[in-house]
Amino acid sequence: MKKTRLCQLLGIEHPIIQGGMSLIASAELAAAVSNAGGLGIISPNAREPDWGKVAHNLREQIAKAKGLTDKPFGVNFSIQLIGEDRTLIDTAIEQGVRVVTVGAGSPALHTRYFKEHGVKVLHVVASVRHAKRAEAEGVDAVIAEGYESGGLNSPDELTTFVLVPQVVDAVDIPVVAAGGIADARGFVAALALGAEGVQMGTRFIPTRECIASENYKKAILEAIDTSTVIMGRRLIPTRALKNELTKEVLEKEAAGASPQELLSILAPGLTAAAALEGDMVHGQVLSGAVAGMINEIVSAGDVVRSIMEGYDRIVAGLKD
Ligand SMILES: Cc1cc2nc3c(=O)[nH]c(=O)nc-3n(C[C@H](O)[C@H](O)[C@H](O)COP(=O)(O)O)c2cc1C
């Protein structure tokens, strides 16, 4: 396939980004994706609420990724996590990171700072209004993320299929489609909608290089179409695999629980309990709705390669 503007912007071969995933997007995963021609992304490991330790870990992850690949890779920053603090941002810049994806917050906070330091910024958006705002703030590309996606979600609840073409029509910069993509069919569909690349999260969890717990990987493989649910609509909407935790939160929400009551159930360590320790019953098992179509653990590089092979086959078939 011809190179899209995203490939040129990032200096990558295939327009496939491995999305930031708190706790589990480590150097090994990012490097494997980058080595296959996509863009791997490292997420700062913010399990410890101590910026010094998180920065130290991020420095180590970046150094490790540099040792595993000579291709471009990036770092993800969740504004919800870092707010206005630039400790982690400065760490990434000092270590020579030249691409970041930024989500869960305003592009007004750090975009100019990144640009002043020669860093390309891809901002996650979930509506046309947010996409236009991000473009006006000077980001290089937007990642239009539909509410099929795993993890934090927008209250606007727009699906990828309706969000992407409207964002494409509204901005001039490249648009990356995210949410509900796990194979070549979704990749081709995203390009048909006008996206110039895709970002995937859930598909990269059951991969050999991902440090997620074996229980987590297995739960994604066993998921069916209806296995995920959005919870926390009155706090921060979050898509996760259904379990005892989502049941309790949804019951409490239906009974009119206050945000404080809901927060008391959603303790900070629940994502780590699922992602790293394998508690699939009471942990917060972040997953996209696309989990139902993921059936095997493969290498992250094979995820990228099989999409590119499938692209050629599908496009040739469409012409018959
Ligand atoms: C387990 C998990 C954790 C995530 N954590 C983050 C995060 O820390 N920052 C971020 O910008 N996006 C995060 N995301 C969103 C992904 O980067 C990506 O946009 C999303 O997974 C795409 O949808 P998909 O899950 O259908 O592939 C997360 C997604 C998952 C599944």
Ligand as a Chemical Component Dictionary entry (heavy atoms), coordinates in Angstrom:
data_LIG
# 
_chem_comp.id                   LIG 
_chem_comp.type                 NON-POLYMER 
_chem_comp.pdbx_formal_charge   0 
_chem_comp.three_letter_code    LIG 
# 
loop_
_chem_comp_atom.comp_id 
_chem_comp_atom.atom_id 
_chem_comp_atom.alt_atom_id 
_chem_comp_atom.type_symbol 
_chem_comp_atom.charge 
_chem_comp_atom.model_Cartn_x 
_chem_comp_atom.model_Cartn_y 
_chem_comp_atom.model_Cartn_z 
_chem_comp_atom.pdbx_ordinal 
LIG C1  C1  C 0 -5.712  -2.019 28.892 1  
LIG C2  C2  C 0 -5.788  -0.696 28.215 2  
LIG C3  C3  C 0 -5.159  0.398  28.791 3  
LIG C4  C4  C 0 -5.172  1.640  28.132 4  
LIG N1  N1  N 0 -4.497  2.687  28.689 5  
LIG C5  C5  C 0 -4.376  3.845  27.980 6  
LIG C6  C6  C 0 -3.558  4.896  28.467 7  
LIG O1  O1  O 0 -2.937  4.801  29.524 8  
LIG N2  N2  N 0 -3.464  6.036  27.716 9  
LIG C7  C7  C 0 -4.130  6.183  26.514 10 
LIG O2  O2  O 0 -4.015  7.235  25.852 11 
LIG N3  N3  N 0 -4.923  5.186  26.032 12 
LIG C8  C8  C 0 -5.040  4.035  26.722 13 
LIG N4  N4  N 0 -5.786  3.001  26.212 14 
LIG C9  C9  C 0 -6.409  3.152  24.875 15 
LIG C10 C10 C 0 -5.503  2.568  23.765 16 
LIG O3  O3  O 0 -4.323  3.308  23.626 17 
LIG C11 C11 C 0 -6.225  2.499  22.398 18 
LIG O4  O4  O 0 -6.534  3.778  21.913 19 
LIG C12 C12 C 0 -7.484  1.679  22.459 20 
LIG O5  O5  O 0 -7.225  0.466  23.131 21 
LIG C13 C13 C 0 -8.019  1.386  21.069 22 
LIG O6  O6  O 0 -9.171  0.587  21.134 23 
LIG P1  P1  P 0 -9.141  -1.040 21.137 24 
LIG O7  O7  O 0 -8.967  -1.405 22.560 25 
LIG O8  O8  O 0 -10.478 -1.391 20.612 26 
LIG O9  O9  O 0 -8.011  -1.460 20.262 27 
LIG C14 C14 C 0 -5.842  1.774  26.881 28 
LIG C15 C15 C 0 -6.478  0.660  26.322 29 
LIG C16 C16 C 0 -6.456  -0.557 26.960 30 
LIG C17 C17 C 0 -7.138  -1.735 26.300 31 
# 
loop_
_chem_comp_bond.comp_id 
_chem_comp_bond.atom_id_1 
_chem_comp_bond.atom_id_2 
_chem_comp_bond.value_order 
_chem_comp_bond.pdbx_ordinal 
LIG C1  C2  SING 1  
LIG C2  C3  SING 2  
LIG C2  C16 DOUB 3  
LIG C3  C4  DOUB 4  
LIG C4  N1  SING 5  
LIG C4  C14 SING 6  
LIG N1  C5  DOUB 7  
LIG C5  C6  SING 8  
LIG C5  C8  SING 9  
LIG C6  O1  DOUB 10 
LIG C6  N2  SING 11 
LIG N2  C7  SING 12 
LIG C7  O2  DOUB 13 
LIG C7  N3  SING 14 
LIG N3  C8  DOUB 15 
LIG C8  N4  SING 16 
LIG N4  C9  SING 17 
LIG N4  C14 SING 18 
LIG C9  C10 SING 19 
LIG C10 O3  SING 20 
LIG C10 C11 SING 21 
LIG C11 O4  SING 22 
LIG C11 C12 SING 23 
LIG C12 O5  SING 24 
LIG C12 C13 SING 25 
LIG C13 O6  SING 26 
LIG O6  P1  SING 27 
LIG P1  O7  DOUB 28 
LIG P1  O8  SING 29 
LIG P1  O9  SING 30 
LIG C14 C15 DOUB 31 
LIG C15 C16 SING 32 
LIG C16 C17 SING 33 
# 
